[in-house]
């Protein structure tokens, strides 16, 4: 376990400007004094009992309990998404948040420790002429002290961004690692009748269509700076690699003979690996972000596809049938021997290297069912994460390595789900018409 303490809040984020939407007003001039221990590297985490009362209307003479409940509900849903917190039922609360102040000295912390709350998130808000001001504070109830506090100002439509920003602060203070609430998930959906790429916020909110090809698009992959998506597109009748800027139409088509599939961006570089077959059977190549072939990475007469990079970019894993069945292999980028990683089962595909570097998630076929497994990069394992719940495919890691999104047919049609990295808390992310497959988790997006 590790003890985490954050520096002064003013140093953490002096001013945040979210386009023209949210401006961060003054921070509460308090240090981040976390006493809670959260080791995100632990295989099993104890969820911290946390209370989030209805937010208090701060304007005298006004009563907007419905809006206060909406904000508190959003805070509860957002912070619990991490899997770190056990949210307490408001029916158990011993005090009325509308009757008490947000100030530390005015809080009776015994009222919260008596119901088992170890953390308390209180909020207050003012709303006038479409200007929303929100004050948020996280308290350690046993220590009776403020851990982190923020004030935000924006429009009412920006309330989700305010809550997400604060939840990132909470996660940073309690774990020492940045939160993931600025991230998004790209995926393939047949909502229009064709396989198109969509993008949604990490919690499934605000799904929007990214491609409009009226054909088949597959394998979305984010660049490490979050500015580009690479994907396979069939608009010209064969699988071609498209590299497109997230905020515009500009990009590149990688048009070789044969197929161009399963792109994977190299960490920290404007370059990517992909499986190309213009010289014969598919092999792994390294391309520039402009689509120029830089070098061939695998050299074998069998099929090599589905590359995934180690966090430091020095190695990559991929799928090959060179042993007679699809298995996962690892190779150093600068040469050396290819090392076979998986041995259990006759069908192991879709490797995804953990952001922490110690595990690879993949899809294995056992008893005619596809499930998601973890295996150590040293070959220890595997550990089965899904079972007895339809076919489960396409794992993708959150940037902090604590969550895995994947597609599953457990409810019939394929949907996107998310789970903790140990397989716990499996829940559906979103529900759209048609089927949703091929999720890909973005890095943290600073412009969000």
C-alpha positions as CSV (number, residue, x, y, z in Angstrom):
1,X,0.0,0.0,0.0
2,X,1.1,3.5,-0.6
3,X,0.4,6.8,1.1
4,X,-0.4,9.6,-1.3
5,X,-0.3,13.3,-0.7
6,X,-1.0,15.9,-3.3
7,X,0.6,19.3,-3.6
8,X,-1.1,22.6,-3.2
9,X,-4.2,22.8,-5.4
10,X,-3.1,26.0,-7.1
11,X,0.0,24.3,-8.4
12,X,-2.1,21.4,-9.6
13,X,-4.3,23.3,-12.1
14,X,-3.9,27.1,-11.8
15,X,-6.5,27.8,-14.4
16,X,-8.6,25.4,-16.5
17,X,-10.3,26.7,-19.6
18,X,-12.5,24.2,-21.4
19,X,-12.9,25.9,-24.8
20,X,-15.5,28.6,-24.2
21,X,-17.5,26.5,-21.8
22,X,-16.1,26.1,-18.3
23,X,-13.7,28.4,-16.5
24,X,-12.2,27.3,-13.2
25,X,-12.6,30.0,-10.7
26,X,-10.5,30.2,-7.5
27,X,-9.3,27.0,-5.9
28,X,-9.8,26.5,-2.2
29,X,-6.4,27.4,-0.9
30,X,-5.9,24.1,1.0
31,X,-3.3,21.4,0.5
32,X,-4.4,17.9,-0.6
33,X,-4.1,16.0,2.7
34,X,-5.2,12.4,1.8
35,X,-5.0,9.8,4.6
36,X,-6.8,7.2,2.5
37,X,-4.6,4.4,1.1
38,X,-5.6,3.3,-2.5
39,X,-3.0,1.1,-4.2
40,X,-4.4,0.7,-7.8
41,X,-1.8,-2.0,-8.4
42,X,-3.3,-4.3,-5.8
43,X,-5.0,-7.3,-7.4
44,X,-8.1,-6.7,-5.2
45,X,-9.2,-3.4,-3.9
46,X,-11.4,-2.7,-0.9
47,X,-14.0,-0.2,-2.0
48,X,-14.0,2.9,0.2
49,X,-17.5,3.7,1.8
50,X,-18.3,7.1,0.4
51,X,-21.3,9.5,1.0
52,X,-22.6,12.0,-1.5
53,X,-25.5,14.0,-0.1
54,X,-27.8,16.1,-2.3
55,X,-26.0,19.3,-3.3
56,X,-26.9,22.5,-1.4
57,X,-28.5,25.5,-3.1
58,X,-26.2,28.4,-2.0
59,X,-28.5,31.3,-3.1
60,X,-30.6,32.5,-0.2
61,X,-34.4,32.2,-0.6
62,X,-34.1,29.7,-3.5
63,X,-35.0,26.0,-3.5
64,X,-33.7,23.9,-6.4
65,X,-33.6,20.5,-4.7
66,X,-34.2,18.8,-8.0
67,X,-31.1,20.3,-9.6
68,X,-29.1,19.6,-6.4
69,X,-30.2,15.9,-6.6
70,X,-29.3,15.7,-10.3
71,X,-25.8,17.0,-9.6
72,X,-25.3,14.7,-6.6
73,X,-26.6,11.7,-8.6
74,X,-24.1,12.5,-11.4
75,X,-21.3,12.8,-8.9
76,X,-22.3,9.4,-7.4
77,X,-22.4,7.7,-10.8
78,X,-19.2,9.2,-12.0
79,X,-17.0,8.5,-9.0
80,X,-18.4,5.0,-8.6
81,X,-17.4,4.2,-12.2
82,X,-13.8,3.9,-11.1
83,X,-14.5,0.8,-9.0
84,X,-12.7,2.4,-6.0
85,X,-15.8,3.5,-4.0
86,X,-18.8,2.0,-2.3
87,X,-21.5,4.5,-2.5
88,X,-23.7,4.7,0.6
89,X,-27.5,5.0,0.4
90,X,-28.8,8.5,1.2
91,X,-31.6,6.9,3.3
92,X,-29.0,6.1,5.9
93,X,-27.7,9.7,6.2
94,X,-28.2,11.3,9.7
95,X,-28.2,14.9,8.6
96,X,-29.9,17.1,5.9
97,X,-27.3,18.5,3.6
98,X,-29.6,21.5,2.9
99,X,-29.4,22.5,6.5
100,X,-25.6,22.2,6.9
101,X,-22.7,24.2,5.6
102,X,-19.9,23.0,3.3
103,X,-17.4,24.5,5.7
104,X,-15.2,21.9,7.5
105,X,-15.7,23.4,11.0
106,X,-19.5,23.2,10.6
107,X,-19.6,19.5,9.7
108,X,-20.4,16.9,12.4
109,X,-18.1,14.2,11.1
110,X,-19.5,11.7,13.7
111,X,-22.8,11.7,11.8
112,X,-20.9,10.3,8.8
113,X,-18.5,7.9,10.6
114,X,-21.5,6.4,12.4
115,X,-23.0,5.3,9.1
116,X,-19.7,3.9,7.9
117,X,-18.7,6.7,5.6
118,X,-14.9,7.1,5.3
119,X,-15.1,9.8,2.6
120,X,-17.7,12.6,2.2
121,X,-18.2,14.6,-1.0
122,X,-20.3,17.7,-0.4
123,X,-21.4,20.1,-3.1
124,X,-23.1,23.5,-3.3
125,X,-24.3,25.4,-6.3
126,X,-25.7,28.7,-7.6
127,X,-27.6,29.0,-10.8
128,X,-28.7,32.4,-12.3
129,X,-29.2,33.5,-15.9
130,X,-27.7,30.3,-17.2
131,X,-24.5,30.7,-15.2
132,X,-23.8,27.7,-12.9
133,X,-21.4,28.0,-10.1
134,X,-20.5,24.7,-8.3
135,X,-18.3,24.2,-5.2
136,X,-17.2,20.7,-4.5
137,X,-15.3,19.3,-1.5
138,X,-13.9,15.9,-0.5
139,X,-13.5,15.3,3.2
140,X,-11.8,12.5,5.2
141,X,-14.5,11.8,7.8
142,X,-12.2,10.0,10.3
143,X,-9.6,12.7,10.1
144,X,-12.2,15.4,10.0
145,X,-10.3,17.3,7.3
146,X,-10.6,18.6,3.8
147,X,-8.7,16.6,1.2
148,X,-9.5,18.6,-1.9
149,X,-11.9,21.4,-2.9
150,X,-12.7,23.2,-6.1
151,X,-15.0,25.9,-7.5
152,X,-16.2,25.9,-11.1
153,X,-18.1,28.4,-13.1
154,X,-19.8,27.6,-16.5
155,X,-23.2,27.2,-18.1
156,X,-25.7,24.6,-17.0
157,X,-24.9,22.4,-20.0
158,X,-21.3,22.1,-18.7
159,X,-22.2,20.5,-15.4
160,X,-20.9,17.1,-16.6
161,X,-17.5,18.6,-17.3
162,X,-17.4,20.2,-13.9
163,X,-18.2,16.9,-12.2
164,X,-15.6,15.0,-14.3
165,X,-12.9,17.5,-13.6
166,X,-13.5,17.2,-9.9
167,X,-13.6,13.4,-10.0
168,X,-10.2,13.5,-11.7
169,X,-8.9,15.6,-8.8
170,X,-10.3,13.1,-6.3
171,X,-8.7,10.1,-8.0
172,X,-5.3,12.0,-8.2
173,X,-5.4,12.8,-4.5
174,X,-6.3,9.3,-3.4
175,X,-4.2,7.2,-5.7
176,X,-1.4,9.5,-6.9
177,X,-2.4,8.7,-10.5
178,X,-4.4,11.0,-12.8
179,X,-8.0,10.2,-13.3
180,X,-9.5,9.0,-16.6
181,X,-12.6,11.2,-16.9
182,X,-11.3,13.1,-19.8
183,X,-11.1,9.9,-21.9
184,X,-13.4,8.5,-24.6
185,X,-14.1,5.2,-26.2
186,X,-14.3,4.6,-29.9
187,X,-16.2,1.5,-31.1
188,X,-18.0,0.0,-34.1
189,X,-21.8,0.1,-34.3
190,X,-24.4,-1.1,-36.8
191,X,-26.9,1.6,-35.7
192,X,-27.2,2.9,-39.3
193,X,-27.3,-0.6,-40.8
194,X,-23.6,-0.4,-41.7
195,X,-20.5,-0.9,-39.5
196,X,-19.5,2.7,-38.6
197,X,-17.2,4.0,-36.0
198,X,-18.7,6.0,-33.1
199,X,-17.1,7.8,-30.1
200,X,-18.6,8.2,-26.6
201,X,-17.5,9.5,-23.3
202,X,-15.9,6.9,-21.1
203,X,-19.2,6.3,-19.2
204,X,-21.1,5.8,-22.5
205,X,-22.6,9.3,-22.5
206,X,-23.0,11.3,-25.7
207,X,-22.3,8.7,-28.4
208,X,-21.8,10.2,-31.8
209,X,-21.0,8.9,-35.2
210,X,-17.4,9.4,-36.4
211,X,-17.4,7.7,-39.8
212,X,-20.1,7.9,-42.5
213,X,-18.9,5.5,-45.1
214,X,-22.1,3.5,-45.6
215,X,-20.0,0.3,-45.7
216,X,-17.7,-1.5,-43.2
217,X,-15.2,0.2,-40.8
218,X,-13.3,-1.8,-38.2
219,X,-10.5,-1.8,-35.6
220,X,-10.4,1.9,-34.4
221,X,-7.1,2.8,-32.7
222,X,-6.2,6.1,-31.0
223,X,-2.9,7.8,-31.4
224,X,-1.0,8.3,-28.1
225,X,-1.8,12.1,-28.1
226,X,-5.5,11.4,-28.8
227,X,-5.5,13.5,-32.0
228,X,-5.8,10.7,-34.6
229,X,-7.8,7.6,-35.2
230,X,-6.6,4.9,-37.4
231,X,-9.0,2.2,-38.7
232,X,-9.7,-0.2,-41.5
233,X,-12.2,0.9,-44.1
234,X,-13.9,-1.1,-46.9
235,X,-15.3,1.8,-48.9
236,X,-13.1,0.9,-51.9
237,X,-14.1,-2.7,-51.8
238,X,-11.1,-4.0,-49.8
239,X,-9.7,-3.4,-46.4
240,X,-7.6,-0.2,-46.4
241,X,-6.1,1.7,-43.6
242,X,-7.4,5.2,-42.9
243,X,-5.6,7.6,-40.6
244,X,-7.9,10.6,-39.7
245,X,-7.7,13.6,-37.5
246,X,-10.3,13.5,-34.7
247,X,-11.4,17.1,-35.2
248,X,-11.5,17.2,-38.9
249,X,-11.6,15.4,-42.2
250,X,-7.9,15.6,-43.0
251,X,-6.0,12.4,-43.0
252,X,-4.4,9.7,-45.1
253,X,-5.4,6.5,-46.9
254,X,-2.9,3.7,-46.8
255,X,-3.7,2.0,-50.1
256,X,-1.6,-1.0,-50.8
257,X,-2.3,-4.2,-52.7
258,X,-4.0,-6.7,-50.4
259,X,-5.3,-5.9,-46.9
260,X,-4.3,-3.3,-44.4
261,X,-5.8,-4.1,-40.9
262,X,-5.4,-4.0,-37.1
263,X,-3.6,-0.7,-36.6
264,X,-1.8,0.1,-33.3
265,X,-0.1,3.4,-32.6
266,X,3.4,3.4,-31.2
267,X,3.6,5.1,-27.7
268,X,4.7,8.7,-27.9
269,X,5.3,8.7,-31.7
270,X,3.4,9.7,-34.8
271,X,3.8,6.1,-36.1
272,X,1.9,2.9,-36.0
273,X,2.1,-0.8,-36.6
274,X,-0.4,-2.6,-38.8
275,X,-0.8,-5.9,-40.6
276,X,-0.2,-5.5,-44.3
277,X,-0.4,-8.2,-47.0
278,X,1.0,-6.4,-50.1
279,X,4.1,-8.7,-50.1
280,X,2.2,-12.0,-49.4
281,X,0.6,-13.2,-46.2
282,X,-0.1,-10.5,-43.6
283,X,3.0,-9.3,-41.7
284,X,3.5,-6.6,-39.1
285,X,4.9,-3.3,-40.5
286,X,5.8,0.0,-38.9
287,X,4.3,3.0,-40.7
288,X,4.6,6.7,-40.2
289,X,1.5,8.6,-39.3
290,X,1.4,9.7,-42.9
291,X,1.1,6.1,-44.1
292,X,4.6,5.6,-45.3
293,X,6.1,2.1,-44.6
294,X,9.2,2.6,-42.5
295,X,10.2,-1.1,-41.9
296,X,8.9,-4.6,-41.7
297,X,8.7,-5.9,-38.2
298,X,7.9,-9.6,-38.6
299,X,9.4,-12.0,-41.1
300,X,7.6,-15.3,-41.4
301,X,5.7,-17.1,-44.1
302,X,2.6,-17.6,-41.9
303,X,0.0,-14.9,-40.9
304,X,1.0,-12.2,-38.4
305,X,-1.7,-9.7,-37.3
306,X,-3.1,-7.6,-34.4
307,X,0.0,-5.8,-33.0
308,X,-0.1,-4.2,-29.6
309,X,2.7,-2.1,-28.0
310,X,4.4,-2.3,-24.7
311,X,4.1,1.0,-22.8
312,X,7.7,1.9,-23.5
313,X,7.5,1.1,-27.2
314,X,10.4,-1.3,-27.0
315,X,8.4,-4.5,-27.6
316,X,5.1,-5.5,-29.3
317,X,2.9,-8.5,-29.1
318,X,1.0,-9.9,-32.0
319,X,-1.1,-12.9,-33.2
320,X,0.5,-15.5,-35.5
321,X,-0.5,-19.0,-36.7
322,X,3.1,-20.0,-37.1
323,X,2.7,-22.8,-34.5
324,X,-0.4,-24.2,-36.3
325,X,-3.1,-22.2,-34.5
326,X,-3.6,-18.5,-33.6
327,X,-1.3,-17.7,-30.6
328,X,0.2,-14.6,-29.1
329,X,3.9,-13.8,-29.5
330,X,6.2,-11.0,-28.3
331,X,9.1,-9.4,-30.2
332,X,11.5,-6.6,-29.5
333,X,11.3,-3.7,-31.9
334,X,15.1,-3.7,-32.4
335,X,15.2,-7.3,-33.4
336,X,15.9,-10.5,-31.5
337,X,13.9,-13.7,-31.3
338,X,10.2,-14.0,-31.3
339,X,8.9,-15.3,-28.0
340,X,5.6,-17.3,-27.8
341,X,3.4,-16.1,-24.9
342,X,0.2,-18.3,-24.9
343,X,0.1,-22.0,-24.8
344,X,-3.3,-22.9,-23.3
345,X,-6.0,-23.4,-25.9
346,X,-5.9,-23.5,-29.7
347,X,-7.2,-20.0,-30.4
348,X,-5.8,-16.9,-28.7
349,X,-6.2,-13.5,-30.3
350,X,-6.8,-9.7,-29.8
351,X,-3.9,-9.0,-27.4
352,X,-3.9,-5.7,-25.6
353,X,-0.8,-4.7,-23.5
354,X,-1.6,-3.2,-20.1
355,X,-0.6,0.5,-19.6
356,X,1.4,-0.7,-16.6
357,X,3.3,-3.2,-18.7
358,X,2.9,-6.3,-16.6
359,X,-0.1,-8.0,-18.3
360,X,-1.6,-8.6,-21.7
361,X,-5.4,-9.0,-22.0
362,X,-6.5,-11.3,-24.9
363,X,-9.4,-13.4,-26.2
364,X,-9.2,-17.2,-25.9
365,X,-11.6,-19.9,-27.2
366,X,-12.5,-22.6,-24.8
367,X,-15.5,-25.0,-25.1
368,X,-16.7,-23.1,-28.1
369,X,-16.9,-19.8,-26.2
370,X,-14.8,-16.7,-26.5
371,X,-13.7,-15.2,-23.2
372,X,-11.2,-12.6,-22.0
373,X,-8.1,-13.6,-20.2
374,X,-5.0,-12.0,-18.6
375,X,-1.5,-13.3,-18.9
376,X,1.6,-11.9,-17.4
377,X,4.2,-10.7,-19.9
378,X,6.5,-13.3,-18.3
379,X,4.0,-16.0,-19.3
380,X,2.5,-16.5,-15.8
381,X,-1.2,-17.3,-15.9
382,X,-3.5,-17.1,-17.7
383,X,-6.3,-15.7,-15.5
384,X,-9.9,-15.9,-16.9
385,X,-11.9,-12.7,-16.5
386,X,-15.2,-13.5,-18.2
387,X,-17.1,-16.8,-18.1
388,X,-20.6,-18.2,-18.7
389,X,-21.8,-15.0,-20.3
390,X,-21.9,-15.3,-24.1
391,X,-18.9,-14.5,-26.3
392,X,-16.6,-11.8,-25.0
393,X,-14.1,-10.1,-27.3
394,X,-11.9,-7.0,-28.1
395,X,-10.5,-6.0,-24.7
396,X,-9.1,-2.5,-24.4
397,X,-7.5,-0.9,-21.3
398,X,-8.2,2.4,-19.6
399,X,-5.1,4.6,-19.6
400,X,-4.5,4.0,-15.9
401,X,-4.8,0.2,-16.3
402,X,-7.6,-0.2,-13.8
403,X,-10.5,-0.9,-16.2
404,X,-11.1,-3.0,-19.3
405,X,-13.8,-2.3,-21.9
406,X,-14.9,-5.2,-24.1
407,X,-17.7,-6.4,-26.3
408,X,-20.1,-9.2,-25.2
409,X,-23.1,-11.1,-26.5
410,X,-24.4,-11.9,-23.0
411,X,-27.6,-10.1,-23.6
412,X,-28.1,-11.3,-27.2
413,X,-26.7,-8.7,-29.5
414,X,-23.1,-7.6,-29.0
415,X,-22.8,-4.6,-26.6
416,X,-19.9,-2.7,-25.0
417,X,-19.2,-3.5,-21.4
418,X,-16.6,-2.4,-18.8
419,X,-15.1,-4.3,-15.9
420,X,-12.4,-3.8,-13.3
421,X,-9.0,-5.2,-14.4
422,X,-9.5,-8.2,-12.1
423,X,-12.8,-9.0,-13.8
424,X,-15.1,-7.6,-11.1
425,X,-18.1,-5.3,-11.6
426,X,-18.9,-6.2,-15.2
427,X,-21.6,-3.8,-16.5
428,X,-22.9,-2.6,-19.8
429,X,-21.5,0.8,-20.9
430,X,-24.2,1.9,-23.4
431,X,-27.2,0.8,-25.4
432,X,-27.7,1.7,-29.1
433,X,-29.7,0.3,-31.9
434,X,-27.8,-2.5,-33.7
435,X,-24.6,-4.1,-32.3
436,X,-21.6,-2.5,-30.8
437,X,-18.1,-4.1,-31.1
438,X,-14.4,-3.3,-31.3
439,X,-14.0,-0.8,-28.4
440,X,-10.8,1.2,-28.2
441,X,-10.1,3.4,-25.1
442,X,-8.5,6.8,-25.8
443,X,-5.6,8.3,-23.8
444,X,-6.4,11.3,-21.6
445,X,-7.6,14.1,-23.8
446,X,-6.4,17.5,-22.6
447,X,-8.7,19.4,-24.8
448,X,-11.9,17.7,-23.6
